[in-house]
Amino acid sequence: MLAGVSTKSAFLVCVSLMLPACAGVAASETSMTPASMSARAEASDSSAESPTSSSSSSSSSPASESSAQLRAQVEALNEALMERFNAGDMAGVAALYADDAVLLGPGGYRVAGRAAIDDYWTRIKQPVDWKLELLAVEGGGGLIHQRGVSTLRYRRDSGELHTSVVQFALLWARQPDGVYKVAVDAYWRG
């Protein structure tokens, strides 16, 4: 579905969907410099600093970001999502989405905006665990596109264990404060 989508294409998707979360993201912007990516990876191992923020204001070119650096950034972002879910902090999971994020599922399912995203995640009352397998990453210009497989388990109100295994694509957009948040979350079976 979104396999092989370039950052430019992801940007065009944002523009075509008129997603406010992507506003101000220009193709000439970069998400982080190599130095800040290395610092981020080291900091995530030794401090409690949020993996979603960027302290860089450099104007280096998108080509300066290696795929390994982008992968490290996305792994830190995914880790934050999984840690919050696994700790039962559903409001914390929702907080990693932009206020105007869009979540798209099978059959035309669509959730959009802060209140709806918060409701989507906080309806899960008995989370068990969440594993995000990273398959591909690319990015630049304040956008990071990732594809992967999500295995999410929770208990229904009846106590029955529910397991959801889906493929997904996330588009992370750097917010005005430098923090990356999910702008688009699309998932499908298969």
N, C-alpha and C positions, 0 to 999 in steps of 0.2 A: 504494500500500500504506500508507505512513505520511504521504502528502501531506496537508498542512494540519493536522497534529497540533499541538494547542496545548501549551504548557508544562504546563498543568494535566493534559492527557491523558497527556503523557509521564510526569509524576509518577505518575499512576494506573497506567500500564503498569508502572513500577518497583514500585509497591506490589503490584499484582496478580501480578507475577512473583516477588515477595518477594526482590528483588535487594538483597543487603547493600550493594552499592556506592551505593545510593540512601538508605540508612538515615540518618536525621537531617536529611534535606533537607525542609524545611518550606516550604509555599507562601508564608509571610511572609518568608523569607530572600531576599537578593539575591545575585547573583554578583559584581558590582562596581559601584562608583559611577561616574558620568560622569568625574570627575576622575581616578580610577585607571585607567579605560579609556584616556583620552587619554595619561596617563603611560605606560601599557603600550605603546601604539602607538609613542610616541616612543622609549621604551627599546628596543623590538625593532629599531629602525633604528640605534641607536647603541651598544648594549651586548650582551654575551653572556648577559644574564639570561634565565632560562627563560621562555618565553611561556606556560607552563602554570600559573604561580603568580599568586596574587592577594594583594596586601598590604593590601587593604581589609577593614576590619571594620565598615564603616558599616552603618547599618540603614535606608538609603534604600529607597523602594518600588520594586518591579519596573518600574513605569511610568517611572522615571527613566532607565532604560537604553534608549537609542535602538536602532533596528535597525542603524544604521551602527556603533554601538559594539559590539554583539554580533557583527556581521559581522567587524569588525577583530579581535576576540578569537578567533573561530573561524579566521580566516585565519592568525593566528599559530600556533594549535594545529595546523592542517593543515600549515603550513610546517615545523613541528618533525617531524611524521610523515614528510613527504616528504624532508627533509634527511637524517634518519637512515637511511631506506630507501636513498636514492640514494648514501649514503656506505658502504653495506653493513653498517650497524649494526643488525642484526635484533633483537638483545637490547634495543637502545635504542628500537626501535619498540614492542616488547612492553612496555617499562617505562612507556609512555604509556597503558597500560590499567590500570584498577583491579585490585587483587589478586583480586577476585571478579567481574570482568567476564564478560559473556556475548557470544559471537560467534555469529550465526545466519546460515546460508546456505541456498541452495535445497535442496529435498528433505528438509527437516528436519535438515540438518547443524547441529550445535551443538558449540561449544567453550566450556568454562566453567572459570574459576579460573586462578590464576597459573601453575601448571605447564603446563596445557594451552595457555594463551595463549602462553607462552614457546615451547613446542614448535611451535605453529602457525607462528610467525614465524621461528624459527631453522632450520626445515626448508628455508627458501629460502637456498640456498648461493651462488647467483650472481645477485644482484639487478641489474637494468639501470637502470630508472627507474620513478618513480611520480608520477602527476599526479592531483590531486584537484580537480575542478571543483565549486565551491560553487554550489548552486542556491537554497537557502533556509535561513534561520536564524531561530530565535526562542528566547527563554529568559527565565529569571528564577528566583528561589528556589533558586539553587545548581545549576540544571540548564540546559544549553544543548542544543537539538535542532538538528541540521543534516541537510540532504539534499543529495545531489550525485551526481556520476558519477566513478567511479574507473577510471583506466587504469593498470594495473600490468603491468610487463614484467620477466621474469626468464628465465634460461637453465635448462633442465632438465639433469639429470645427463648426458644425451646430447649437450648443447651446443645443442639445438634452442631457438630463441627462442619463449617462450610469452607471449602477450598476453591479459590478462583485462580486459574492459570490463564493468563492472556499475554499476547504480544502488545507492546505499547511504543509510542513515540512521544517524547516530551520536547517542548521547545521552552528552554529557559531564556528569559529576557532580563538583562541588567536593568534594574530600576534606577531612578534618578539619584538615589542615595548610594549606588554602587553594589547593592545586594542583588544577587540573582534569585529570581522566583519563577515558578512555573507559569508560563503564559498560555500554553496549549498542552493539554494532556489528552491524547487519543489512544484508545485501546480497542482491541478486537480479538475474537477467538481465532485460534488456528495456529 
